[in-house]
Amino acid sequence: MKRAALSKREVQVLQALVKAYVALGDPIGSTTLVRREGLDASSATIRSALARLEEKGYVQQPHTSAGRIPTDRAYRFYVECCLSADHLLADPGDDDLRSLIEARLQEGNVDAILGQLAKVVGDISSQLGLVLAPSFELGVLQQIELIRLTQRRLLLVATIDEGLVRSLEIEVDSRVSRRDIQTVGRLLNERLSGLTIAEIRRSARHRLHPVASGNPQLLRVVTDEIEELSQPSSADLHVAGAANICRQPEFRDPGRVAGLMELVENKSLLADLMQGRQGVVITIGEENSPLEMRVCSMVTASYEVNGMPGVLGVLGPTRMRYDRVMSLVNYAASRAADLVI
């Protein structure tokens, strides 16, 4: 739908409405706007501007006697036109944020560090924190290890650059001996170590096909699984702050929050949604494809670790401090590479 042009007064009123509604969470009347935002206009003038904004689809009135609230279109206009690049590039100016982020600049397990980063982002924003681990597509395989879990289940552990680890469970149709596991593990390392995950995905079958030794069924199953190494999985996504979402007034309705929590539990779907979001990306309300996210906004920023891209961000109601959240995720992304090296 084509965006209707706004007058200077309408832009001023819309910006003030978004700020007031984000802060208060209740429909905003003209008198509140004049007093709270210090608008240099009468209440009658503001009411007239609000009526025009409603006609143009930027505000809505939940009840006849209530004030107005912004629509998704209003938030999109606010993000694109009312927030300058300075909001994105500026230091978040939050001592708590800086100290919490910098406290994670230490050696440790990569998964634990990314999980802590998701918690920090979620807690600082009072939303749901999300961190998608770096994509392994360009990572170089250092070592593969096969570990027996049961007689018919194995764990494949692939160590990538800088200690990044990807693990996959493998099921086989028949029992495999420890000798078979050792032989196949040795073959995998001989033929695949030193290659990128993308190269392995494209050529694993060719590189392993002429092998004469080892259990052929086990080798075939392992080869199939290796081809999935670069695909995002639920294990790649770190989520923290579900309680923050539940405290938001928008989710007082048990049915609404239940649908969102089901989505959050489906981490593979969320990982797919986040993958490929480059730079700072904001999707608002109905711009999100899952129905459960139509009442939410997702703000993400991409980061890189040795050329391997990852994404972090927050998910929360459309009524959020976009200026602060944009600055937060951009700053956290700028430090993420140092966190996981």
N, C-alpha and C positions, 0 to 999 in steps of 0.2 A: 504494500500500500504506500502510495507516494506521501512523503512527509509534507504537511502543510506549513507554509512560512509563518514564522512568529515575529511579532513586533518586538522592539526593544523592551517595552513594558512587560509583555508576556514572558519573555526570556527571564527577566528579573524576578517575576512572580513565580515562575516555574522552578527556578533555581532555589528560591527561598522555600517553596513548598517541599521540595525534595529534602532539603536540609532539616526542616522542622519535623517532617514526618519520620525521617530516619531517627531523629533524636527522641521523639515522643511516642511514636508507634500508634497514635490515635488520629482519626480524621482531623484535618486542620481547617479552621475557619478564617475568614478574612481578618477579623480583629486580632486573632493570635498571630497571624503573619505580620501585621503592622507592628505589633508590640514586640514580638520575639526577634524578628529579623530587621527591625528598624527601617521598614520601607517608607520612603518619602511620598506617601499617597494616602488618601482617605480609604476607609473600609469599603465604601461604595465603589471606588475605582478598582480596588483589589477584587471585589466580588464580580465586577464586570469582566475583568481579565480572566478570572477563574472560569466564568461561564464560557468565554471564548475558547479557553484551553480545553474545556470539556467537549465542546463541539468538535474540536480538532483531534480529539482522542488522546490527549496528554494527561488528563485527570478524570477521576470518576467520583461519584458521590454514593457511598454505600447505602445511605438512607436519606430520605427526603430532607429531614431536619439536620442531618450531620454535615460536617465539613467535607473537604475533598481529600483524596489520596492520589498519589502518582500512579500511572499505569506503567506497563513495561516500556511503552514508547517514551514516557517521560524519563525513565532511568537511562534508556539508550541515548536520548538527547543530552541528558546531563553528563553522561560519560564521554560522549564524543565532542560536545561543544562547550561544556562548562568546566571541564578539567583539562588544564594545559599539560604539555609534556613535562613541565616542572614537577607536577605531582608524581609522575612516574619515575623520574630520574633522581628526585631528591632523597637524601638520607631520611629514613622514617622518623628521625628525631625522637626516638623512644628509647630511653636508657634501658628499660626492662627488655625490650626486644633485642637491642645490641648485645647486652650482657648474656642473655639466654642463647642467642645464636653463637656468639663467640665462645661460649663455654663448651660448645660441641666441637670446637676445633682441636681435636685430640685424636690420638690413635685409638682404634677400637674396631669392633665388628661393624661392617658396613650396614647390615640390616638394622642393627640396633641404633646406629647413628641416624639413619633415614627415618626410623620410627620415632626417635626423639625429635627430629626436625618437624615431622608432621604434628607432633604434640605441641611444640612451641608455636608453630603457625596457627594451629587451631585455637590454642588458649589465648594468644595475643589478640586474635581477631574475634574471639568469642563465637567462632563458627566451627565447621568441620574441617580439619586439616588433612590435606592429601599430598602424598609424595610418591611419584612413580619413579622407580629405580631406573638408572640409565639403561637405554636399549643396548642389547648385546650385539646388535647387527655388525658393528664395526670393531668390536672387541676381539682381541687375539687370544686364542685358547692357549693356556699354559699347561693344563693337566686335566685328565679325566680319571675319575676313580669310580669303580663299581663296588658297591657295598651290599652284602646279602642282608635282607630284612627277614624273609622267610624262605622256604624252599622254592617258592615260585614268584617271589617279589624281590626286586633289587632297587637300590637307590643309585642313580647316576649323579655324580657331583662334578660339575665342570667349573674349573677355576679360570677366570678371565683376567684381563689386565688389572693391576693395582688391587688384587685381592677380591675383586667382585666374584661372587659365586652364584651359580644357578644349579638347582637340583631338580631332578625329575624322578618320579617313581615309575618303575617298569614292571609289568606283569608278563610272565611267560607261561606257555601252555603246559610245560612239563618241567620236572625238576632239573636243575642245573648244578653241576659239581663246582666245588671251589676252584678246581683246576681250570674248568671252562671259563669261570669268571676272571681268573688271573690271565689266561691266554687272550681272551677278548679285550680285557683292559689294556694289556700290553700292545695289542694291535692298534687299538684306537689311538693311543698316545704316539705310536710310531708313525701312523699315517696322517694324523690330524693336528698334532701339536704345532703351534707356530702359524696356523691359518686363522683368518678372521672367521667369526661365526657365519657371516654371509657366504664366505667361500666354502665353508663346511656344509652349509645348507644346500648349496648348489651342486657340490661335487662329492659328498660323502659316499653315495652309492657307487660311484665310479672308482673312488679310491679304495673302497673296502671290498668290492666285488671279486677281484682276482685272488682274494685270500683263500688258501687251501687248508689252513689249520683253524682250530677252534670250533666251537659248537655253532653250526650254520643257522639254526633257529634263533639262538641267542643273539648272534651277530645281526641277523635281519631285524629283530625287534629293537635292538639298540639303535641301529641305523635309522629306523623309522622315528624313534624318539628324538634323536639328535637333530633331525630336520626341524623340530619344533622349538629348538633352543632360543631362537630369536623372537618368538612370539610372546607378547605380554601375557602374564598369568596373574592369578590372584596373589601369588607370593611376591610379585613385583610391586604391588601397591600397598603403601602404608597409610592407614586411616586412623585418625585420633580426634577425639572431641565430640563424640555422639551426644554426650550430655549437654554440650553447649547448644546443639540444635534443639533439643527437647525443652530448653529453657526459653526459647524464643516464643513470643506471643502468637506468631503465625502458626505455630504447631501445637497449640493447646487442644486442637481437635485430634483425638486418638487415631481416627481413621487416616487423617492426613499424615501424621508422623509415622504411623505404621507402614504406609506405602513407601515413604522415604527411607525408613530403616531397612526395609526389604531390599531396596536398591543398594544401600550402603553395604549390606551383607553380600551382595553379588559383586564382589570385587573385580572379577574378570570383566564384567560389563563396564564398570567405572574405568578400569585400566584401558579398555578399548576407546572409551570416550576421550580420555586424556592424551592418548598417544597421538603424536603428530601436531599438537598445538604449539606453534612456534612463536617466540616472543611473548608479550603479554596479551592474553586473549580473555575477553569477557563475554560470556553468553548469559542472556537475561531472560528469565521466565519462559515464554513460549518459543524462544530461540533454541531451547534445549529439546532434544528429541524424545527422551523417555518421558512418559506422562507424569511420572512421579516427580520429575524435576521442573515441571512447568511453573511451580510456585517458588523456584529457587534461582539463584544466580551462581555461576561458577567463574571464579577469577583465577587464572593460572599464569605462570611464567615458566619458560623453558630454561634449562641449564645444560652444561656439558661437562663431562669428565673424560679427558683424553679423547675428545671427538665423539664420545658416545652421548646421545641426547637423553635427557630426562625432563620431567615436568613436575612442578609442585604448585599447590594452590589451595584455595578454600572453597567450600560449598556451603551456602547459607541462604536465608530468605532474600527475596529481591530487595527488601528494605535493609540495606547494609551501607556502611561507610565506604563507598567506593574509592574515595581519595586515599584513605588510610590503608585499605586492603590492597589497592594497586601498589602503593609504595612498599607495603609489607612483603608481598610475594616477590616483587622485583628485587628487593634487597636480599631476601632469603635465597633467591635463585643465584644472585651474584656471589654469594658465599658458599653455595652448596658444593661447588667443585672442590673447595678447600676442605670441606667437612669430610668428604669421603675418600680423599687421597691418602 
